[in-house]
Every structure is written in C-alpha cells, then in structure tokens.
C-alpha cells in the first residue's frame, strides 16, 4: 500500500481534500479511501468512474496547483472556499493531500481554521454558528454580486439595541414587523432575501441570534481615534471599525474587490479573500 494512503487511514479523517492535477494520484486515492468523503480540487479533471461516487465531490480550479511551497497559500484559500460552500463543517477532522512536485499530507481540525478560529475571540458577543452563517452569506455576496456586478456589504452582528442608537435609518427598514426567527441568517433559504437587502446603502444589523433587525443603516462616528482601519480602505471599513469600538457588536465588511474583513473593539481580527 502507498504509505500516504496508510497514513490517511491511520488518521481517520471525516473529510479528505485532494489538491492535485495528477490523474494517477486521483485514480489511486479514490478507491483507497472509499467510504470517506473526498473533495478533489483540480484544474484537469480526469475521465474516471470514481467521480460519479456519492462520496466524491469535484471542484475545478482555474489554475494548476503551484509548484513548491507556494501551493500552501492556495490550499488555505481552497479550505475556506469549501467551508463557505458547506462542504466542510466546523466539527470536521480534515486531511489535506497535496500532489505536485512535492507530496504532502496535513491533518487539522476545522474548528481551528478560518472564521471558526474566532470562537474564543467572539464567544462572549456572538454565537459562532451565527458568525459562520454570516461569513458564508458574505461569500455569496462576493461571488454573485448583483446582476453580475461585484458589490460590497456591511453586516453588524450583536448588541443590536446599542447599534441602532449608534446608527441612523437612510431607507425604510425592510425587516420592520418581521417575527423573531423570520429570515434568520442560519437558515440558508433566507440568504437570497438577506443578500439583496445587504447590498443596499448602509449596514444590515443582525442580533446575536442571527435575526435581521434592520438594513440600510448608516453608522454615526466622529473620528475620535478609538478605532483602526488599514490605509486605503473606505467608508464601509471605517463604519465597521467604528461601530465595534462604540458597541459590543462584531462587524463584517465585504469589499467589492472580494475581501471579507471582521472587526471587534475597533480593530480588524480576521481577513479573507473570497475570489
């Protein structure tokens, strides 16, 4: 048995990611790990019967995996992409297999990767399940935009009473009169509605449970120096930093360039490029 396959078996992962353009590796690994869900990331999908297995998911990449250690940067982006698509869950133990001019196997817990790594940072403010759902919705905003055009958004999560006092309405609130639980961000069937309203001017406000409270809100801030924004970022990021400095909320700023930034206490705590 290929020593890589034995190592994977010994690790007993919930999911396997195979990042390679090697037809041989794909065709050898799939039957060797039968019964474990495998996600194949490749720019050159082979014509093989293994791809029709319900335990195999294929995701075509635009480019071949880079040679050498540069492949690790791409692999990190793929992991977050698969998480945002719902292919990976926070509870998963994942084995990443890279097959280029180097072969490597890495094992990790999704609970320590990406937005899930914020658990300890945000646990007193927002439920992680709400944060994960908002992050996945943000990636939908980035990738779909509106009528094919990239647009940004701003989500403010938690401490909603103080957030409403620190913001002003610029359009009529589309969520006025909604009952508790309606359009909750954790419900995937709500995402189309939330996506449309999140791309309005202003911010979308969610409570700590993920219920939408308002959309189209402008943050009131005075530049008092209690928040920090990277040079070159605009008003949406200023608003995200400011509202988290003035309240106990968590803010997620989505740029039209495809970058998602998360703010707490007036500072950026997470950044991810979704395109």
N, C-alpha and C positions, 0 to 999 in steps of 0.2 A: 504494500500500500504506500502511496505517496505520503511522505512524512507530514506534509501540510494537511492532508485530509485526516490523518490520525490526530494531529494537534487540534483541529477543528472539532472532531468527535469528542476528544477529552474535555474540551472547554464547554460543551453542551449549551450552545447559544440558542436564544429564541429566534433570532434572525441572522442571516448572513448577507453581507454586501460583497459582491464580486465586481471589482473595478478593473477591467482589462479589455483589450481588443484581441486577445488570443483565443481563437476558435477552439484550439486544442484544450486549453485550460477550462473553458466554458463546458465543453462536452465531457470532460473528465470529472469536473467537480459536481455537476448537477446530479448524476446518479449516485455519487459517493456520499451525498448529504440528503438523499431522498427522505422526505418526511419533515425536514426543516425548511421553513420559508426562506427563499433566497431571492435577493434583488440584484439583477445583473445590470451594471452600468457600462455601456459600450457604445462606441461610435460605429462599430461594424457588426451588427447582429448576424450571427450565423444562421443558416437554414438547418435547424435541428428540431427534432420532435420534443426535446426537453422543454422548449419554450412554450409548449402547449399544456404543460403540467400546471394544475391549480396552485401549486406551491412555489412556482417560479414567476416573478414579476420582472419584466424587461423595461428599462428606461434608457432610451437612446440619448447619448451625449453629442454635443455639437462637434467636439474635437476629441482626438485620441488622448489617452492619459499621457501627461508629460513624462519625460524620462527623468530618472534620478529622484532626489528627494523633493523636487518641486511638485511631485504628484500629491504630496500630503496636503498642500493648500487646497487643491481641487477636491480631494477626498472629504475634507471638512465641509466644503460647500455642498457636496452631494448628500452628506449625512443630514444637514439642516434642511435641504430640499426635500428629502424623503420624509423627514419628520413633519414638515409643513404640509405634505401631501397625505399624511395619515398612514404612510407605510411603516413608520416606526412609532412606537409608543414609549412614554416615559419609563414604563416598567420593564422594557426590553433589555436583555443582555445581548449585545451585538458583536459579531466577529466580522471584521473588515479584511478582505483578502485583496491584495494589490498584485497584479501580474503585468509588469512592464519589463524593462531591462533588469529590474530587481523584483524579487518576490518577497512579500512580507505578509504577516498575519498579526492583526491587532484585535484585542478584546477589550470592550468597555461597556459600562452601564450608561444607558441613555439619560438616566437621572442626573448624571454629572456633565452632560454635554449641552451646549447651546442655551436656549432660554430656560431649559429645565435646571441649569446650574444656578439660576437666580433664586431657587427655592428659599434658601436661608436669608437672602437679602430682602425678599419681599413678603415673607411669610406672615409678618405682623400687619401687613397692609392689604394684600390681595391674595385670594386663593390661587394656587399655581394652576389649577385647571382653567380658571378664567384667563390667566395670563397666557397659557398655551393656546387657548382658543382665539384670543385676540391676536396673538402672533401669527397664527395660521390664516386668520382673516386678513391681516395686513399683507401677507404674501400674495393672497388672491388679488388685493387691490393693486399691488405692484405689477403682477403678471398680466392682469386683464385690463386694468385701466377703465376708461370709458370710451366707447366707440373706437377702440383701437389706439387711443391716445393715452400715454402714461400720465397719471395724476398722483398727487400726494394725499395724505390724510393725517389726522391727529386724533388719537384715542387717549382720553383721560379716564383712569380707572381707580375707583375707590374714593372715600371721603367726599362723596358727591354733594352733600349739603354745603360744605365749605367751598367746594369747587364752583357750585352755582353762584355763590355770593362773590366769588373772585372772577366771574366771567359775566358777559352780557349777551343777550339774545340778539342776533342780527337777522335771523329769519324765523318764521313761526316754527315752533318746536313740533316736528313730525311725530314725536312719541308722547305728546300730551294726551292723557286719557287712556294710555295702554295699561293693561293689568299686569301685575307682578308675574314675571316669567314669560311674558309675550316677547318674542324676538330676542330671547336670551342668546348671548354670543356663543354659549356652549352648544347650542342647537344648530347643527350645520344647515338645516333647512331655513334658518333665519339669515344666512350670510348674504344672499342676493339683496335682500332689503337693507341690511346694515351696510353693505358695500356701497350702495347707491347714496345713502344718506351720509356716509363717512366722507365722501368726496365733495360734499357741499363746502362752501366757505365756512371756516371756523372748525371747532372741535366737536367730536362726539364724546359724550360723557356716559360712562358705564358705572354702575355701583359695584361694590366689592363682590357681588354675586354674579356679575356679568349682565345684569339687566340694563338696557339702554334707558337713560334718564332724559337726555336731550341731544340735539345735534344743531350745528350752526351756531356755536358759542364762541365768542372772542374772549381771549384771556386779557385781563387788566393787569398790566405790570408797569413799573416805573423806572426800571434800570438801576435798582439800588445796590447792585453788586452781590446779591445773595445767591446768584446762580451763575453757572459757567457754560458757555457754548463754544464749540470749536470755531476757529476763524473760517469765514467763508460760508457758514450756514445761515439760513434766513429766518424769517419771522416765525415759521412753524416750530422750529427748534428752540427759538427764544421763548415762545409760548410754553413749550413742553418743559423746558428747564425752569421757567418762572413759576408755573402752576405747582410744580412739585416742591419748589422752595417755600411757597406760601401755604401749602396744604400737605396732608399726608397721602396724597394720591401718587400713582405711578403713571407716567405718560409715555406713549409710544408714538414717535414721529416717523411718518413714512414719506420719504422724498420721492419726487417724480423720477429721480435717477435710479431708484430701486434699492435704496439703503434704508433699513429699519433701525432706528436708534431708540433705546429705552432710557428714561430719566427717572431719578429718585433724589429727593432732597436737593434739587437744583443742579445735579451732576449726571452726566451720562454714565450708565452702568453696563450697557450692552450695545453691540453694533453688529449688524449682519447685512451683507449684500445679497439681495434676493434674486438678482438677474445675472 
